Amino acid sequence: MIKISTLAVILGVMILSVVIYADEAYAGGLVKRAISTADTWLVSDIPDLPASKITSGTFAKSIISTTDTWTAAEIPSLDTSKLTTGTMATARLGSGTADSTTFLRGDQTWVKPLEEKLVDTTLGADAASIGGSWSGSYEKLKITLLSKGGSAVGIAYVRFNGDSGAASYGWNDVGIIATAVVDAQDSSDSEIQLTGTSTTAAPQVIELSVMNFQTTRKAVQSETANAEAIATNSATWLSGGTWENTSNSITQVDFPRSAGNWLSGARLIVIGIQ
């Protein structure tokens, strides 16, 4: 049997231990050994902590939920000055299709320009003809031929879509050659002659304006100027012509010569207007 005196000693030690432990826990704040590591604290056991207390360190990615998507309302406005690297996706800039043929209009829509360059080609060597083709339908065409001259005197012709039929074209030209006013015409021909029946090997600039409705005859208006040598009066021509096709839009143009070649460096430019 435990003596009463011994029991009293044991109880006294236990009481003293509780007092000392409580003193350590409450007098100077919790000590590490007063916090149990055997269990996990519930969220309700943890007091609210002001954000101002978080002054160092970095949140682990796992703390931020990846199971939900933030709504637009939860994302603060971001000044564009913060975008200092990378490239904005074109879909974020406007509606429509963004590609090499479109531009971004002021109403944030990707659209094709009113005028579009369809052909820009330069002869790398002398050739009997210069031409180009494109896809798509354009109601008006602006065509420019910049010639460095010909290897022989000849007449500049124009044909469309490879058509050289004997009765596919009609034309009527008026020109000023030196001091004379001349005219020439043909209502049924295999091409439009841009300088009437006059031949030249001089450099030329030829400008065509073409009405290009698919189901009507194609009206062609042209201006041609020759660059003659000093002391020789330059020649200039105005022409009206027609391509008789009423089934197809123009998608190809060719400028052959009646004789000789276009000299290397001749340039053809075609602009389409929607």
C-alpha positions as CSV (number, residue, x, y, z in Angstrom):
1,M,0.0,0.0,0.0
2,I,1.1,3.5,-0.8
3,K,1.5,5.5,2.3
4,I,-0.5,8.6,2.7
5,S,2.7,10.6,3.0
6,T,4.0,9.2,-0.3
7,L,0.7,9.9,-2.1
8,A,0.9,13.4,-0.9
9,V,4.3,13.9,-2.3
10,I,3.2,12.5,-5.7
11,L,0.2,14.8,-5.8
12,G,2.3,17.8,-4.9
13,V,4.7,17.1,-7.7
14,M,1.9,16.8,-10.2
15,I,0.3,20.1,-9.1
16,L,3.7,21.9,-9.3
17,S,4.2,20.6,-12.9
18,V,0.8,21.9,-14.0
19,V,1.6,25.3,-12.5
20,I,5.0,25.5,-14.2
21,Y,3.5,24.3,-17.5
22,A,0.7,26.9,-17.3
23,D,3.2,29.5,-16.4
24,E,5.2,28.8,-19.5
25,A,2.1,28.8,-21.7
26,Y,0.4,31.9,-20.5
27,A,2.9,34.2,-18.8
28,G,5.3,34.8,-21.7
29,G,3.2,33.5,-24.6
30,L,3.0,30.0,-26.0
31,V,6.2,28.1,-26.2
32,K,6.7,25.6,-29.1
33,R,6.2,22.6,-26.9
34,A,2.8,23.9,-25.8
35,I,1.5,23.5,-29.4
36,S,0.4,20.0,-30.3
37,T,1.9,18.5,-33.5
38,A,-0.2,15.4,-33.3
39,D,-3.4,17.0,-34.9
40,T,-4.2,19.5,-37.6
41,W,-5.8,22.7,-36.7
42,L,-9.3,23.4,-38.1
43,V,-9.9,26.5,-40.2
44,S,-12.2,27.7,-37.4
45,D,-9.3,27.4,-34.9
46,I,-7.2,29.9,-36.9
47,P,-7.9,33.6,-36.3
48,D,-8.2,36.0,-39.1
49,L,-4.9,37.6,-40.2
50,P,-4.8,41.1,-41.7
51,A,-3.0,41.2,-45.1
52,S,-0.8,43.9,-43.7
53,K,0.9,41.2,-41.6
54,I,2.2,39.4,-44.7
55,T,5.3,41.5,-45.4
56,S,7.7,38.9,-46.8
57,G,7.9,35.6,-48.6
58,T,6.0,34.4,-51.6
59,F,2.7,32.5,-51.8
60,A,3.2,28.9,-53.0
61,K,1.3,28.2,-56.2
62,S,-0.6,25.5,-54.5
63,I,-2.2,28.1,-52.2
64,I,-4.0,29.7,-55.2
65,S,-6.8,27.5,-56.5
66,T,-6.5,26.1,-60.0
67,T,-9.9,24.4,-60.0
68,D,-11.9,27.5,-60.8
69,T,-11.7,30.3,-63.4
70,W,-11.6,33.9,-62.2
71,T,-14.5,36.0,-63.6
72,A,-13.7,39.2,-65.5
73,A,-15.1,41.2,-62.5
74,E,-12.5,39.6,-60.2
75,I,-9.6,40.8,-62.4
76,P,-8.5,44.4,-61.9
77,S,-8.0,46.8,-64.8
78,L,-4.5,46.6,-66.2
79,D,-2.8,49.7,-67.7
80,T,-1.4,49.1,-71.2
81,S,2.0,50.4,-70.0
82,K,2.3,47.2,-68.1
83,L,2.5,45.2,-71.4
84,T,6.2,45.6,-72.1
85,T,7.0,42.2,-73.7
86,G,5.4,39.7,-76.0
87,T,2.8,40.2,-78.8
88,M,-0.9,40.6,-78.4
89,A,-2.9,37.9,-80.3
90,T,-4.7,39.5,-83.3
91,A,-8.0,38.0,-82.1
92,R,-7.8,40.2,-79.0
93,L,-7.6,43.4,-81.2
94,G,-10.7,43.1,-83.3
95,S,-13.3,40.9,-85.0
96,G,-12.9,39.4,-88.5
97,T,-10.0,37.5,-90.0
98,A,-6.5,38.9,-89.5
99,D,-4.1,37.9,-92.2
100,S,-1.6,39.3,-94.7
101,T,-4.5,40.7,-96.8
102,T,-6.4,42.7,-94.1
103,F,-5.8,45.6,-91.8
104,L,-7.4,46.7,-88.5
105,R,-10.0,49.5,-89.0
106,G,-10.9,52.1,-86.4
107,D,-14.0,50.2,-85.4
108,Q,-11.8,47.2,-84.4
109,T,-12.7,45.1,-87.4
110,W,-10.2,43.3,-89.6
111,V,-11.1,44.2,-93.2
112,K,-9.5,44.1,-96.7
113,P,-8.4,47.5,-97.9
114,L,-10.5,49.3,-100.5
115,E,-7.5,49.1,-102.9
116,E,-5.3,46.1,-103.0
117,K,-2.1,45.5,-105.0
118,L,-2.6,42.4,-107.1
119,V,0.5,42.4,-109.3
120,D,3.9,44.1,-109.1
121,T,6.3,42.4,-111.5
122,T,9.5,43.6,-113.2
123,L,11.1,42.0,-116.3
124,G,14.5,40.5,-115.5
125,A,15.3,40.1,-119.2
126,D,13.9,41.4,-122.5
127,A,10.6,39.8,-123.3
128,A,7.9,40.0,-126.0
129,S,5.2,40.4,-123.4
130,I,4.8,41.3,-119.7
131,G,1.8,40.3,-117.7
132,G,0.4,39.0,-114.4
133,S,-2.6,37.2,-112.9
134,W,-4.5,37.2,-109.6
135,S,-7.5,35.6,-107.8
136,G,-10.7,37.2,-106.7
137,S,-13.1,39.6,-108.3
138,Y,-12.5,43.4,-108.3
139,E,-15.0,45.8,-109.8
140,K,-12.3,48.3,-111.0
141,L,-8.7,47.8,-112.0
142,K,-6.0,50.3,-112.2
143,I,-3.1,49.0,-114.4
144,T,0.2,50.7,-114.9
145,L,3.0,49.7,-117.3
146,L,6.3,51.4,-117.0
147,S,8.4,50.7,-120.0
148,K,12.1,51.3,-120.6
149,G,11.5,51.1,-124.3
150,G,11.5,48.4,-127.0
151,S,14.1,46.4,-128.8
152,A,12.4,47.5,-132.1
153,V,9.6,49.9,-133.0
154,G,6.2,48.4,-132.3
155,I,2.7,48.9,-131.0
156,A,1.7,48.2,-127.3
157,Y,-1.2,45.9,-127.1
158,V,-3.3,44.8,-124.1
159,R,-5.3,41.5,-123.7
160,F,-7.3,40.0,-120.8
161,N,-7.5,36.5,-119.5
162,G,-5.4,35.1,-122.3
163,D,-8.1,36.0,-124.9
164,S,-6.7,36.6,-128.3
165,G,-9.9,35.9,-130.3
166,A,-10.2,37.7,-133.6
167,A,-13.3,39.6,-132.6
168,S,-12.9,39.9,-128.8
169,Y,-12.0,43.6,-128.6
170,G,-12.8,47.0,-129.9
171,W,-10.8,50.2,-129.6
172,N,-10.8,53.9,-130.6
173,D,-7.6,56.0,-130.1
174,V,-6.8,59.6,-130.6
175,G,-3.2,60.9,-130.3
176,I,-0.9,63.9,-130.7
177,I,2.3,63.1,-132.6
178,A,4.6,66.0,-133.0
179,T,2.1,68.7,-134.1
180,A,-0.4,66.4,-135.7
181,V,-3.6,65.1,-134.2
182,V,-4.3,61.6,-135.4
183,D,-6.9,58.9,-134.7
184,A,-7.3,55.2,-135.4
185,Q,-10.0,52.6,-134.5
186,D,-11.0,49.0,-134.9
187,S,-14.4,47.6,-133.7
188,S,-13.4,43.9,-134.0
189,D,-9.8,43.0,-133.1
190,S,-7.7,40.4,-131.2
191,E,-6.4,43.1,-128.8
192,I,-6.7,46.7,-127.8
193,Q,-4.0,48.8,-129.5
194,L,-2.9,51.5,-127.1
195,T,-1.2,53.9,-129.6
196,G,-3.5,53.4,-132.6
197,T,-1.3,52.3,-135.5
198,S,1.7,54.3,-134.5
199,T,4.9,52.5,-133.6
200,T,7.7,53.4,-131.3
201,A,10.7,52.0,-129.4
202,A,10.7,54.9,-126.9
203,P,10.2,54.4,-123.2
204,Q,6.5,54.7,-122.3
205,V,4.1,55.0,-119.4
206,I,0.7,53.4,-119.9
207,E,-2.2,53.9,-117.5
208,L,-5.4,51.8,-117.8
209,S,-8.6,52.2,-115.9
210,V,-10.9,49.2,-116.3
211,M,-14.5,48.6,-115.4
212,N,-14.6,44.9,-114.4
213,F,-18.2,43.8,-113.7
214,Q,-18.4,40.1,-114.4
215,T,-21.6,40.0,-116.5
216,T,-21.0,43.1,-118.7
217,R,-18.6,44.0,-121.4
218,K,-15.4,45.5,-119.9
219,A,-14.8,49.2,-120.6
220,V,-11.1,50.2,-120.8
221,Q,-9.8,53.8,-120.7
222,S,-6.1,54.3,-121.3
223,E,-3.5,57.1,-121.4
224,T,-0.1,56.5,-123.0
225,A,2.9,58.9,-123.2
226,N,6.1,58.3,-125.0
227,A,9.5,59.7,-123.8
228,E,11.1,60.9,-126.9
229,A,14.7,62.2,-127.3
230,I,15.3,65.9,-126.7
231,A,14.4,68.0,-129.8
232,T,11.8,65.4,-130.7
233,N,8.2,66.2,-129.8
234,S,6.8,63.6,-127.4
235,A,3.6,61.6,-128.4
236,T,0.6,61.1,-126.2
237,W,-2.5,59.0,-126.7
238,L,-6.0,58.7,-125.2
239,S,-7.9,55.5,-125.9
240,G,-11.3,53.9,-125.2
241,G,-11.7,50.2,-125.6
242,T,-13.8,47.2,-124.9
243,W,-13.3,43.5,-124.0
244,E,-16.5,41.8,-125.2
245,N,-16.5,39.0,-122.5
246,T,-19.7,39.0,-120.4
247,S,-19.1,35.8,-118.4
248,N,-15.9,36.4,-116.5
249,S,-14.2,39.0,-114.4
250,I,-10.7,40.0,-115.4
251,T,-8.1,38.0,-113.5
252,Q,-5.1,38.3,-115.9
253,V,-3.6,41.0,-118.0
254,D,-0.9,40.8,-120.7
255,F,0.9,43.5,-122.7
256,P,2.4,42.0,-125.9
257,R,4.1,44.1,-128.6
258,S,3.4,44.0,-132.3
259,A,7.2,43.8,-132.9
260,G,10.4,43.5,-130.8
261,N,10.7,43.0,-127.0
262,W,10.0,45.1,-124.0
263,L,13.4,45.9,-122.5
264,S,14.6,44.4,-119.2
265,G,13.4,46.5,-116.2
266,A,9.8,47.1,-117.5
267,R,7.4,47.1,-114.5
268,L,3.7,46.1,-114.4
269,I,1.5,47.1,-111.4
270,V,-2.1,46.1,-111.0
271,I,-4.4,47.6,-108.3
272,G,-7.8,46.1,-107.6
273,I,-10.7,48.0,-106.1
274,Q,-13.5,46.1,-104.4
